[in-house]
Amino acid sequence: MARLVLKFGGSSVADMVRIRQVALRVKREADAGHEVAVVVSAMAGVTNQLVGWVTDSCRLHDAREYDTVVSSGEQVTAGLLALALQNLGVNARSWMGWQIPVKTDSVHGKARIQDIDTKILIERFAQKQVAVVAGFQGLGPDNRVTTLGRGGSDTSAVALAAALNAERCDIFTDVDGVYTCDPRIVAKARKLAKITYEEMLEMASLGAKVLQTRSVELAMKYRVRTQVLSSFVDKPGTLVVDEDEIVEKETVSGIAYNRDEAKITIVGVPDRPGVAAAIFGPLAQSAINVDMIVQNVSADGHTDITFTVAKADLDRATAALRDVQAKLGFKALKPDPNVVKVSVIGVGMRSHAGVAQLMFKTLAEKGINIQVISTSEIKVSVLIADEYTELALRALHTAYDLDAA
Amino acid sequence: MARLVLKFGGSSVADMVRIRQVALRVKREADAGHEVAVVVSAMAGVTNQLVGWVTDSCRLHDAREYDTVVSSGEQVTAGLLALALQNLGVNARSWMGWQIPVKTDSVHGKARIQDIDTKILIERFAQKQVAVVAGFQGLGPDNRVTTLGRGGSDTSAVALAAALNAERCDIFTDVDGVYTCDPRIVAKARKLAKITYEEMLEMASLGAKVLQTRSVELAMKYRVRTQVLSSFVDKPGTLVVDEDEIVEKETVSGIAYNRDEAKITIVGVPDRPGVAAAIFGPLAQSAINVDMIVQNVSADGHTDITFTVAKADLDRATAALRDVQAKLGFKALKPDPNVVKVSVIGVGMRSHAGVAQLMFKTLAEKGINIQVISTSEIKVSVLIADEYTELALRALHTAYDLDAA
């Protein structure tokens, strides 16, 4: 007998037919004698409709009321799944965040879970009752419903698994696992049986939209064995685990890409102390995150600085910089949205030299120019023109020996 | 400055355009310096959709989960109206039943309100904050959401007005008041400026679907001055008040009709003690309510008994009686769904003789046969063939001098 948390996303509970299929899947675990908590998202499309109504009601909407309205989606799914389980003869009960309670901080709209009281759920496990928990929501210190930010149900599931000391947290989704690369682009991509928390975290931050980044952070912090698997196909998915659990580590586990960044080059910046602070200060004040940064070698007292921001922030970033152009004394500003960040990721990199070198060589052979480079302990990222995305991903996938046989 | 409760039904909050209109209406009362609590229903159609999903999930559904799912409709409207008010610069906050709390008994699906803690709302009134309360819902002793039964938001509003000791409870709906008769049938029907609780209660029970019966009972019990008015037309509606407030009492205030009843005649019942109990016992066991009953004078040791049940129960009632036909020894059973109950209602009847006589005479003059008669202190009801509905209503409306000038 094990204690399991199963999480089903919006496409897995999109309508009554799918909710019944989820109930059958949950029943199998309950019948096997496991203690089961299920975390559910809103039915696909519902959250978007609710958010649309909120923004339609009030331009600068109050986050408390946003949470009240938007959290209703998960409430409905939790009740319906409990009913569908009961219809199959499974003892089941729904739980809202405020009933358990799932205590969060007071940051309405993107609250963080602080504590989950598991007493009532464990009592009900002893009575052979399945808990169906509304994901994405909690209770703030003001006795009002909070929500955890988009995709927050993954975080609810992992946090609940940590609090319940569950053996595993299964995240059922519309993909059947984590791949070495996006299979829509690289036909030879392979599903990974296991991946480390660190790698999964890089994958998530780099745009592989399988798990919410925050949920991976939590899984890593509390060492929650987390499985990503398909709710539509009945076979094992990818286990996200501690590095120790992976005996044969690949040097590189996967290749990710992110089209959501844009590049800005500031040309002819006077090269004096404090100039970087003067440039990035206005951006920070506008709450614009900067990702990759590179500064060229200075020539005749001037330098070029290139960096990336989220594509959605590009116009605001260039406007903020033009405001301070006179003060900074740079010559020109070159925004470029047509870039993609490509990254090779692997914990094996720590003990293998030459990983970055193979990347640069492979791209050079295909005639692809590298615009910016950034590295961390377990990844190398490069910024290239986005028209080369497919070419680069396929060439790197082959070069790092990731292609399926 | 007064304390007011305003209630808006599903058609008044059917979409964002109407929610904004409601917000404007509420703002007017807040701007006038009143302390305002608003009670809202789910957006029109939403509750039906949610109930449909519930019955689709589980044939014999669990009332706790029904309540969890169905109460989400009012939650959404309350949040959206709070936002729409904030958008107009009105300080507003939404409240769910569990947050106030509105404490109910444990009868999920049709709970009764036991106590409303008004502390938090009164604190917020002092801060000039409008309370937007989700109707139809409360918190049961099991710490789960309860609902009050269909139309329960009227009851929420009146109960809240009683608890807050409000000066008035305004029920905004899609009709502009209570009429002397259904204006779709009687073109000369007049809107009443005032009506007593007792009369309104008879009207509601007799099928005038303006207010939920339970809400009128509560209004009468706690003497809540309740106004029925239109959310679409800006003019006074009908005030439901204590008899003392009505100086010039009409003998008859209104004429109601109910097409939801059906008649059953049991022919040739042996006329001995205990036979009525033997007939109505099986019906009570099948949870079938019997309304009007008439027993003919006995002839040769046998009698006929006629009574009415809800039309929806007619088949079950005849089946239950056929099961006991041999034991009771009656000759025949004659079910008849083609009847209508017509009632004249008025507290003035208590002090005026001849009200029933005028009804019988008027119907006789039109050649309408009366099948069953029942009376109470303030109403006379007759059962007639339903093909005479319009003729009877118009003739009675004129006879009792109710026609508009």
Interface residues (C-beta under 8 A of the other chain):
Chain A: M16 I19 R20 L50 W53 V54 D56 S57 C58 R59 H61 D62 R64 E65 Y66 T68 V69 S72 Q75 V76 A78 G79 L80 A82 L83 A84 Q86 N87 R93 S94 M96 W98 Q99 N143 R144
Chain B: M16 I19 R20 L50 W53 V54 D56 S57 C58 R59 H61 D62 R64 E65 Y66 T68 V69 S72 Q75 V76 A78 G79 L80 A82 L83 A84 Q86 N87 R93 S94 M96 W98 Q99 N143 R144
